[in-house]
Structure formats: structure tokens, C-alpha cells
């Protein structure tokens, strides 16, 4: 039985909700539990909850760890069942997870000696308390009746000019249920901002059955209502998400009144443990089993999921209520809270696993465990989060609403390394005073007096929209943005998407010019900058790398060319410095081309005494032996000019020896003694470098100009050397910055239209070469914007 003991959520939540909705409670607020910052409290969730009472508001239809339940995940369910039977333990719930894993809930506490030995006795098994959780919802510090100030604040209108999202992108909202359309006893309740077009539906449980389907009966029937597990995930008719919380059968006024026996509590057939109707309205008051939470003024969390979902992706441009950040994304409805704010670890694990299995792109967790102490983590949930992230899912968590400041104060699961932690900011870009912060915080987003949709109920004056406050509202702004980015950058990893958000966040005044602070993370999210970063790529000739990898690539001819060794990099560009920029999603999407090879003119020395100069013969790089110290010195070389390499890196082919009096190898810059003119030895010719700007752009090896030999000067004159691709130029008397991106061998300049794009591509003033305007290439390419 899942409702043995009942527990209240923290009193602050109830009081805050009433005040935010603009009217005082008609019943006394619940007594608050011990302060979460009280060092005398242990890390167990019970110490951070209000004392159990016999009021409906304090009640939960499911039991929790005060009575002592244990969550078990295992790859060997049979062995766990055998162990449980042998040691007199009781399994009260079992859920099949993906990857051959099983999730079991045991009635006994995790402190039971037999349970402590379970993980050791059965390999591939993890054990945790079935922690109680709560939504990080609505403190009552302040609020503003200012419409949707948050969307312009995060530059959403400009972001929509870039991208409005995709209906193939899905945000899983693990919460109290989203109100789409729910029919109870012939009465239908719906919300105009959540039409069916916004609802994610399970392709495995929709449509008609057909021959060879696992549920084929000889007659085609609707999969969503056939009472059969069409997609073989142990959940029957989960066509629109899943309700992991369930509710009482009650009477005909309760949604679960006619539920089949499939998921009823074996100890109490009147309670349905889970069902396929993940909407917010339910009879979930254990002291009044026929009480519909919609009509209970104490059921103050009914609208939490609807509000969260609306911030991320409410229907937009429909002349109704509010606009969501992600206009086109679908919403996966996963209910784990009842109407009173009670939720449990086992349901969160199952919901995260479900979202991952069903292809969600983003999981929003506007919830927190009561223990926000440093290092708090739950292994079973952490495994589920890690698995989801590994599949490319971006997980966003709410930082918490207690105003905690010490390291570790960001609540779990937002503090997980697998999640993006979102704190709350106000209309002036100040951190909300109650928003938790610390080293784990990634970004802040609007969370104070945010206008959001609601599921109308007695607890909120039956309003369809309200002003809310809490990091619960900040998280879905980040989730909506993450889903927009996933649509634009389908090949990016979850870490890449998180980086696109943090790297392009606005550095607000409170950060004092720092790149990151514990108060604000990397700053307040900027949707336009993040999306813009996802759609701009670097020009040809630019070196790029991923922040998490040492690998460097050259963008060239619309492809990415890998630089395979440090020595090859040095031969082309001397040393790693600011010329290497952070790779963008467009760069990541480029096809791979042949690896970058040695630069002509490079000097190499292997394990022997021989020194070679490199030169192309057709398309083949060859090594040319410099035959004597006299020849070496006559060309102006010294020991600083050569690169020591393993013999395996020396080109296999050999060209003609270089003797005293020979010309310099191709790729070398030379100048006649006493003259200013510089030439590039190239393709058997000497090519004049017409001005210092071109010379500065070349980046040839160690950028050394060698004394010309008579053989160099005797070469025929070739075409003038032009600026290298990827060079940034600015003409005299102008602020316009151009990048060289040659097209069909024609020197071409491309205008970088805005300072924002210039910055997000990683450029700085030191990258620009200032030249007389008349030296700018005449040909113009497409602008970079």
C-alpha cells in the first residue's frame, strides 16, 4: 500500500502560493518544517518536512520514507525477488525500465540490515530511500503585475526571428500534470493554451492495430483505448504520457472511478497507483477519497505543471492567455506530483526513464529534494539522469527557493552534473533574494512575478492565468531555450547545448564584469544570442576546437579538416593562441575533409642528424635534405627554425637535395638584404607581398622572413600575394570589420554585421588588422549576421 504515512510539504510553499495569487488563505497555513539551513538537521528528507498532520493539505496518497520505503534499481530482477523472499522483505511496486533494468519499491526502510546487504549480494543493483520531493514553487517576497516582461528581457522576440521551434522537438514536463483536456463525469475541463496540437503523443500507442501487432485481435481497434500494451513498455494505453502518481477511485466525480484493476494498489483496491491520464485533476486526498482536488482550496500545487509547461511552450499567436518561449515544441505530460505537492523518488526515476525511452529532447525538473546540503545526491536517480543525458537529452533543474548561499546550496537534482541548474532573476536582472546559489549554479532566468498559465481550481480562484514566482518558473525558460537549440543543432551533445546557453548568457551588472559568479552562474539567459550562435559558422581559414577536446580543425571550403599533430599545427600557425576559436553548431555540422598536412617550407629533424625542408611535388609532400651546415646557414636558418619530430612523421617521399646556393623551399618568405620588399616562394615563382597587412595575415610557420638567395631572386614573378583566408580586416576611418573568405581564388571580404556576432564567434580587437581602406579587397561576399 502506497499511502501508509502522510506528510506535508514545507509550509513556505503553501503560504507563498496564496500570497502570489493575491488573496489570503481561508485556512491557517501549515506549520513550516525546520529551516533547511539549520546545521543541526540531518540530510534525511524527513527532518526537513513539516510534521505529519491529519489535514488534507498535509496529506499524501502515497507513503514516504518516514514509514520507510526503499527504492531498488537492478539488472537482475529475479535475483532481487529471490533475495526479498528469502529475507522476508516486501515488494510493493515494480516498474520495468529501459535497458533491461527494473525499478522496485520495497516496504522496508533502507536502514534494514537485509536491505543494506542487498546491493552487495546482487550485482548490478542500487538501493536508496524513497525520498519525498516537492516542487520549488512560489515564494511570496514580491510580485509585479507587469504582463510578460520576461520574454523581452531574454530577447525572445529577436530569437523568434531566428527560429520558433519544431513540432518534432519534445519537452518532457515532470510535474503535477499539464491541463490539456480532461473529462470527468461528462464535464470537460481544458485550457486554450494547451490544444491537442501541443500535446506529445506516443506513436506506439496511437493509430489502429494491424496484423502482426502484438495486440492484434483480428479486428483493427484504436491503440490508445484498447487496454493493451501496444508498445511493450509495461504501461497500458500510455498514448499521452503517464500519471505515475495515480489517485483514488472515489466516486463518479473522480477521474479514476472507472479505472481497470491493472494498476490498483494490491492492499487497497480503491487506490490506483498509476494511470494513463496525466492531467492535474484527481481525487488524491486520503482523508476524503471522493474529494476532487480541483475543488479543494488546500490543493495548492494543481497548477504547478501547467504553469511550468506554459512558460516553456504554451500555444502562441492564438489570441489566448500567454506566449511560450518555444512556440512549436511538443509537451510530454508526466505527472509525479499530486495536487498537494507530494512527489516521490521512485516516480521521478520512472518518469525520467520514460522520457528518455520515448525520445524527449529536454526534461524539465521544477522540483527539489528537501536536502540542499553540499554533495547530496541519489545514486538511483543520478543513474537515470546520466543515462538520459548520454542519449542527448538536456536536463534542466530548478535551483531552489530558500535563498541558501553556501557551496552545495543549489538543490538536487539541479545540482547534478547531468543537469543545467537555473536560478531566478527579476525584471532588473537582479538575482531574486530567495533563489539558491552557489558553485553549482549555471544560469539565471526570470522567476519573479512571471505571468503563467494555470489549471483553474479552488486554490487559485479558478483562474486560468496568474503571476507566479520561483525557480520553478526559471527552469522552463531554460528548457524552452534548450529545445529551440536542439531543433537547430540536432547533432550537438547535451553538454554542447548547455554550453550554447551558458556561453551566450548576458553578463548582468551584478556579476561585476566576471564571466561567472556563484550568484548568477554564467549570467541571465539570452535566447537570441544562443540561437544566433547556433546558426552562424566561422569563415574559411578559421581554426576551431571544441572546449572539451584538444582537437583543432581548419574550416576550409565548407568542410572541417582535422589538424592531426601538434607539430603539423606548429608548421602552419606557429603556436596555439587566440586564433583558435570555439566551434559553433554550424562548424560541427560540416562534413569532414582530408586532414591538414605539413606547411611547405617547414624544417623537420627526425632522430638522425639530417634536417629536411618540406615542399610539394604535385599533390605529394616531400622532404628535401639540406646537405650541409653551410647550405643550412646560407639560407638563414638556425636551430629555432626546425621542428623535432618522430621519424614516423617525416614524409616518405624525398625530393632533390638542397645545397649551398639553392633557392629556399616553397612556402618561405624572403627579402633581399637592405630592401623592404618581401616575397613568398610559391609554385616555382616569387610572389610579391604588397603591404604589411598582407604580410601580417599570412601566419606562415614562425612568421620569419629569411634573407633571399640569388636563386630566389632569379625566380619569375608570380601573382601578388593576398590576405590569408580567415583574416579580420578593418579599413581606416571605419568601424566595419570584414573577414577574408576567398571564393574561386578571388580575394573576397565578408562584412561581420554586428558586434554581438563578432563576439559570439570568439573574435576580439586583437584579431583585427587595421589597414588603409584602399587595401581592402574589392570583391564582397555574403555578410555574416
N, C-alpha and C positions, 0 to 999 in steps of 0.2 A: 504493500500500500504506500502510495507516494505522499500522503498527507497526514503523516503521523504527528508531526510537530509543526506549529505555525510560528512565523517570525516576522516582525515588522522591518521595513526598510528604514534607513536613517531618517530621523524626524525632519531634518532640514529639507528633504525632498518634498514632503507634503506641504509644509508651511510655504516654501518658495513657490510652489505651483499655484496655490491660492492667490498669493500676492501678485504674481505675474499676470494672472487672469483678471486682476483688477477688482476683486471683491474678497472680503474676509471669509474665513471658513465658518460654516454654521455649526460645526462641532469643534471641540477643543483639539488643537494639534497634538499629534503623537509626541511623547517624550523623546528627546534626542538620545541617541546612544553615546557612549564615551567618545570624546574627541579623538579623531584619527591621528592627531599629532601627539597624543599622550604616550610618553615613552614607557609608562607602566603597563600598557596593554600588550598582550602577546600578538603574534602575527596571525592567529586564528581568526577567521571572519566573525565568529560568534561574539567576540569581545568588542566588535565594532558595530554591532547591531543594537537596535532598541530591544529592551526586554520583551519576551513574548507576552502578548495580551490576548484577551478574548474579544477584541473588537474586529469587525470585518476589515477595517482598514489595515490592521496589523497582521491579518491572516494570509496564509498561502495555502493553496490547494495541494501543494507538494511538500514533502518533508525536506529537512535540510540537515546539515552536519551537527546541529546541537543534539539531535537524537542519534546521529551517527550513521551516515551513509558513506560508501566508498565507491569511487569510480575506477574501473579497470579497463584498460585497453590491451588487447592481446592478439597475437597472430596464431594462437593455438587455443581456440575456444573450448575444444573438447577436453584439453588438459586442465584448463581452469575449472570447467564444470566438474570434472572428476575430483579436483582438489577441494572445491567448495563442498561437494557431497561428503568427502572423507572427513572434513574438519567441521561439519555441522553448520556451515555458513548458508546464507540465503541470497539467491539472485532474484531481484525484484524487477529488473528491466534488462532487456537485451536488444541491441541495435547493431545491424551489420554495417560496417564502414567499408570504404573502398580499399583496394589493395590487399584484400584478404584479412583485414583487421576486424575485430569485434569490440564493441563497447558494452560493458556490463556494469550494472549498478547493484552493489551489494548492500543488504540492510545493515550489516555490522559496521562499526566505526573503523577507520583506518588504523587506530591505535591497537586494535585487536591483535594479539601476538600471531595468530594464524594468518591474518592478512598481511602483517609485516613480512612474513616469510614467503608470501605468495609470489612476488616478483622474482625472488631468488630461486624459487622452486620450479617456476615455469618460464623458460627462456622466451624472450620477445614480449614480456608482459610488464606494464607500468601501472602503478597504483597511486591514487590521490583521494583526498577528501572530496566529497561532492559539495564544493563551496557554494554558498549563496552569493548572488551578484545583484547589482542594482543598476538602473540607468543613471548616467551622470546628468541629472536633469534639474534645471531651473533654480538657481539661487535667486534671492529676491533683493539683491543690492540696489540696483537701479533698472529702469527701463525707459525706452523712448517710443513715443507713438510717431514714428518717422518713416512709415512705409518701408520699402525695401532698399534702404541706404546701403546695404551690404553688397549688392551686385555692382553698382558703380564703383564702390570702394575697391573691389578686387578686379576692376577693369573688365567685367563680364561683357558689357556692350561692345567693346573693342574685340574681345575674344570671339564673340559671335560672328564678327566679320571674317574671322579666320575659319571657324568651324563650329557647328551647332550640335555635333554628336552624331551617333549612328544607332539605328534601331537594332543592329547586330551586337551592340555592346550592352552588357548587363551589370547592374549594381545590385548585389545581394544586401538587403537590409535585415540584419539580425536584431530583432527588436520586439515590440509589443503588437506587431501586425499593422499592415497598411490597409486603410479603408478604401477598397475599390468599389465593390458592390456586394453587400451581404444581405441575404434574405432570411428573416427569422419569423416563423409563424405567419407567412404570407405578406409580411411587411418588408420592403426592400430599403436598405439604407445605403447611400452611395455618396461619393464626393466628386464634384465636377473636375477637380484637378487630377483625378486618377481614373480616367476612362480605360476601357479594356485595351486600347492601343498602347498604354504604358506598362501593361502587365506582362511579365515574363511567363511564358507557358512552357511546359515540359513536352518536347516533341515526342518523347517515348510514351506519353500518356494522353496524347490528343490525336484526333483523327479517328478513323474507323479501323476495326480489326480486319485482318485479311488472312487467307490461308497461309500456313506455316508460322503465323504469330504464336507466341507461347500461350496466349489467351483466346485463341480461335475456338469457337464452339460450333462452327458450321454456319453461323449467321453473322453478318457484319454488324457490329454494335459500336457505340461511342466508347472509346478507351477511357475517357475521363469519368465515366459513370458506370463502368461495367463490373465494379467490385473485384477487379483482378489486377495483380501487379504486372502490368504490361512490360515495364522496363526492367523487371527483375532486380529491384533495389530494396526489396523487403518493405516498401511503402505502397499501399494500395491507393490508386487513383490520385497520386500526387501531381495533378496536372497544373496546379497554380502555386507551387511551393509547398510548404508543410507547416503545420502547427505542432511544435514539439512540446507545448505547454498543456494543451487539452483543456478540459472543463467538465463540469457536472452535467449529467443528463437533465436533471431538474424536471421541468415540465415543458409543455409545448412552446413556452416563451423562451426556451433555451436552445442555442444552436446545436448542441449535442443530444437533444432529446431523442432523435431517431437514429443515432449513430449505431452502426453494427457492433457486434461484440468483439471484433478483431482486436481492438486496442483498449478495451476496457480493463480497468485495474482488477487483477485476479482476486484481490482482497476486498474490493468494493466495486461491484459492477455498475454502480451509479456514477463512477468517475471514469471518464475517457482520457487515457494518458496522452494520446496524440491523435491528430486527425488531419484531414486534407483541406481544412478551411482555415487558412492562416490570417483571418481577419481579426480586428481588435475586440469585437463584442463576444462575450462569453459569460456563462454562469460559473464563476470561479471563486465564489465566496463560500468557504467551508461551513460558515455558521448560518448561511441562508442559501441552500443549494439551488433554489429556484430564482435567486436574485440575479437579474441580468446586469452585468457591470455597467452598462450604458446608463442605467437608471439609478446608480449608486453614487452619491456625491463623494464617497470616500475612495472611489476607484480613480485615482488621480494620474494614472500612467497610461490610460487607454489611448490617448492621442499621441504618445511619445513617438511611436513608429511612424505614424502618418506625418508628423511634423518633420522628423528626420528625413524621410523619403522626399518630402516636398522641397526641402532646401536643395537636395541633390538633383532632383529630376522631376519636379511637378510638370504637368502638362502646361505648355507655354504658348502664348499667342492665341488663346482660346476665349478671351474676354471674361475669364473667370479667376477670381482669387489672386494667386501669386504666380510669378515666373520661377522656374527652377534653373539652376546653373547649366545642367546638361539637358538640352531641350529634347533630344531624341532617344536617349538611353532607355532601356527597359529596366524594370524594377522587379527583383526576385524577392518574394514575400516569405520571410522565415520568422515565425513567431516563437519567441522563447521567454517573454515576459507575460505575466497575467496582468489584469487591469489595475493591480495594486502595487506593481513594481517589483514583484518577486520573480527571480530567474535563477537558473542553476547551471553549474558547470557542465553536467552531462549533456544538457540541451544545447549549450553553446558549442561544445565539441561536435555534436551530431550535426548542428546547423552549418558550421564551418566546413565539415566534411561533405555535407550535401552540396553546398555552394561550389566547392571545388569539383566535385564529381559531375555537376550539371553545367559546368562551363562558365560560371560567373567570372567577370573580369576584375571586379572590385568587390571587397567585402567591407561593409561599414559596421563598426562595433562602437556604437554610442553607449557604452556600458563600462562598468569598472567593478573590480572586487574591492572589498572594504579595506584590505590591507594595501597601503601605498608605500610601504617601507622599502628601503633600498634592497634590491636583489630579489624581491618577491616574484616568484614565477611558479607556474604549474606545469609539470612535465607533460601531462597528457594533452592539455590544451596547446602547449608550446609545440608539440609534435604536429598537431593538426594545423597550426598556423604555418609551421615550416613547410609542411607538405603543400599547403595551398600556395605559399609564396614560390616554392620551387616550380610549380606549374604555371607561373607567370601572373598570379593573382596579386593585386595590390591590396594590402590590408590597412585600413585606417582606423585608429582608435582615439577616443576622447581622453584628454589628459587628466580630467578630474576637476571638481568644483570646490575643493576645500582650501584653496589658497596656500597649499603647502609649498615650502621653499627649499627644503634640504635635498641633497642628492638622493635620488630614488623616489622623489615625491610624485613623479608622474605615475599615475595609477596603471596597474596591469589590467588588460593586455596592451594598452597603448605603449607601455614601456618596453614591450618585447622588441628584440632586434629584428623581428619579422614584420613589424608594424610601423606605420608612419604616425607619430604622436602629434595631435592637434590641440593647441591651446586656444583660448578665446581672447579676442581683441574688441575694442569698441569703435565708435564712429570716428574717433580722433586717433586711431591706431595705437592707443594705449592698451597694454595687457589688462584684461579685466582682473580686478583685485582678488577675486576668488578662484581664478584659473591656476591650477597647479603648474609648476615649472621646475626646471632642473636640467641636468645634463642630457636627459633622455628626450627632451622636447625637440621636435623637428621644425615645426612652423606654427604660426598662429593664423586664425581666420575669424571673421566676425562671429561673435557669440553673445553679445549683449544687446537685448531688445531687438531680436531678429523676428521679422514677420514670417510666420509659417502656417501651413495648413494644420487642421486639427480634425480628429474624429469626434463629432459632436456628442456630448454626454452631460449628465447632471453635474459632473465635476468641473465642467468648463462652460456652464451656462448654455450648453448646446450650441456653442459657436463653431463655425467651420473654419475660422482663421483666428489666430491670436498672436500676440507678441510673446516671445519666449527668450530665455537666457540660459546659457550653459554651454560647456564644451561639447555637449551632445549636438548642438547646432553647428559648432565649428567643424566637427569631423565630417559631416556630409558635404560641406563646401569643398573640402579636400577630396572627398570621394568623387564628387561630381567632376572635379577637375581631372582627377586621375583617370576617370572613364573617358573624358574627352581626349586625353593624351593617348590612352590605349587605342582609341579609334584612329588616331593619326599615326601612331608608331606601333603597329602590331608586332613587329619583330623585337621590340625593346623588352628587356627583362623588367621584373618588378622593381629591382634596385635602380634601373635606368629611369623608370617613370618617377620614382621618388626623387631622384636627383634632378630631373627636369623641373619638379615642383620646388625643391629647396634652393636650387642654384638660381632660379629666376624670381625668387621671392623679393619683395620690396624691403629694403633696409630702412626701417622706420626710425623716427627720431630717438626713441628710447634706447636704441641699440648703440648710440654714440659713435657711429661710424664703423663699428665692428662687423665682421662678416657673420658671426654667430654669437648669441648670448644665451644664457640659461633662461632668461625671461621671455625671449621671443624666438628661440631656435634660430633658424636662418632667415626669419623675417615673416611679414604678413604676405600670404599668397597673392600672386598676381596672375590671373588667368590668361590675360593677353600675352604677357611675356613668356609664360610657359608654353602656350600653344604656338606662339611665333617661333620659339626656339625649335619646336618640333617640325616646322615647315621650311626652315632656312638651312641651306647647306653651305659649306665652305667652297670657295672657288678653286679651280685647278691650281696646282702649285703649292697648296697649303698642306702642312704636316698636322696630323690629328692623332689623338690617342684617347683611349677610354681611361677614365680616372682609376679604375680598379685593375688595370693591366699595364705592364711596361711596354706593350706592343705599340709601335708607331707606324702610321700609314701615310702615304702620299696620295692626296686626291689629284687625279690626273685623267683627263679625257673622260670625265664622268664615271670613273671607276676608282676603286681603292687598291693601292699597291703596298704590300707589306714590306717594311724595312727589316730584313731578317737578322742582321747582326749589328752590334754597336759599332764595329769597325767600318761597316758599309755606311752607316749613318754619318760617322765622322768624315769619311771621304767625300760625302756630298754636302754636308752642312756644318762641319767642324764640331759642334758640341750641342747638347740638348739645352735649349733655353726657351725664351718666350715665343719662339717661332712655332713651337708645338702647341696646338690649340685643343680644347676639349671637343671630342667628337659629338656631332649632333645626330638626331634620328635620321635625317636625310643622308648624312655621311654613312651611318650604319647600314642603310638600305642599299648602298651602292654595291654593285657586283664586284667581285674580286678579280684582279688582273695579275699579270706576272709580277713577281717580287722585284723590288728596286735592286738594281745592281750597283757595282762599283762606279764611282765617278772617274771619267777619263782624267788622266794626269795624276792620279793618286800614286804615292810611293809606298810600296809594301816591302816588308822584310819578314821572311819566314824564319825557321830555326837555323838556317845556314847563314853564311856571311853575305850572300847575294842580295842586292837591292834591285827592285824592279819598278818600272813606271808602267802604268796601265794605259792601254789605248785600244780603241775599237778597230777591228778589221771586218768591214761589213757590219753585221749584227753581233759578232762574236768579240767578247772582251779578251784581250791577250795581254801577257806580261812581256815587257821588254827589259832585258838585262842591261843595267848600267855597268859597263865592263870594268871601270877603274875609278879609284878615288879622284883622279884628275878630271875625268869626264863628269863625275858627280859634282865636284866643286865648281867646275866651269859653268854648270847650269844654275849655279846659285843655291844649291840645296845644302841643308845642314841636318843634323840628327833630329831636330824638332819637326822636320817636314815629313818624316816617314811614319808609317803605321806598322807596328809589330803585330803579326797575325799567325795563327796556326797554319802549318803547311797545307792543311785541308782547305783553307780559304783562298789560297793562291789560284788564280785562273789556270786551267790546264794547258791552254794554248800559249805558244810563245811566238812573239814577233821578232823583228830584226833587232839586233843589239844596238844600244845607244853608246856611241863612242865620243871621244873628245871632238868637239866641233859639230856634233849633231844638233838638229833643232830640238826644241822642247816637245814633249809629247802633247798630243791633242788634249784640250781641256785646261791648258795652262795659260795664265795671264802673264804677259811680258811687257817690258818697257825698255826702250833704248836708253842707255846711260846718258844722263844730262837732259833728257827730254820728258815732257809731261804726257805724251800720247801713250795710251795703254791699248794693247791688242789681246784678243783671245785667239789662241791657236786652235783651229777647228776645221775638220774635214780637209786637211792639207792646205789651208789658207790662213792668212792672218786677218782677223776681223776687228775693225776699229771700235773701241768703246767710246762713244761720242761725248759723254759727260759724266760727272761724278755720281749723279743719281743712278745711272745705269750700272756703273761700277759697284755702287753700294748694294744694289739689288741682287747681284749675281750669287753671292754666298757660295763661291766655289771653294770647297775644302777649307783650308785655314785662312782664306782670303788674302793670300800673299801674292804680290806681283814680283816676278823674277826678272833678272836682267836678260834682255833679249840677246840672242846669239846672231851671228851673221847669217846662219842658216834660217833663223826665224824671220829676219828682215827680208830675206830673199824670197819668201813665200808670196804668192799672188794675193792681192787684196780681195777679201770677200765682202759680203753684205755687212752693214753696220750691226753691231750687237744691240739688242733691245732689252728692255726690262724683263727680268725673270717673271714667270707666272707666279701669282700669289703675292706679289709686291704691292704694298699700300703706298699710294702717292697722293700728294696734296699740292695743288698749284699755288703760286704766290698770290697773296691778296684774296684768297678764297678759303671758306671753311669746308668745302666739299671734299670728301675723301673717296678715292677710287681704288679698286683692286684690279691688277692686271690679270686677265684671263684670255690668253691668246686664242684666236679662232682661225682655223685654216692658215696657220703660220702668219697671221696678221696680228700685230700688237693691238690689243683691244682693252679699253678701260671700262669697268663696270662701277657705276655710282652706288655707294652704300648710302641709302636714303635717310636713315635715321640714326641718332646716337644710340638708341636702345638696341637696334640690330647690331651696330658696331660693337657694343659692349657684350651682348649675349653670344657673339661669335668669338669672344675672348680677346679682342684686339684692345690695344691701349695706345696712347700717344707715342710711346717709344717705338712702335711698329711702323710709324708713318715716315716716309722720306719726303721732305719738302723740296720742291724743285720749281724752277721758273715755269709759269703756265704754258709757255710755248713748247716746252719739252714733253708735255702730256701727249700720249698717243691720240691721233685724230679720230680713230675708229671707236665707236661706242657700242658696247654690248648691253644686254638687258640689265636693268637696275637690280640691286639686291635689297629687298624690302620684306 
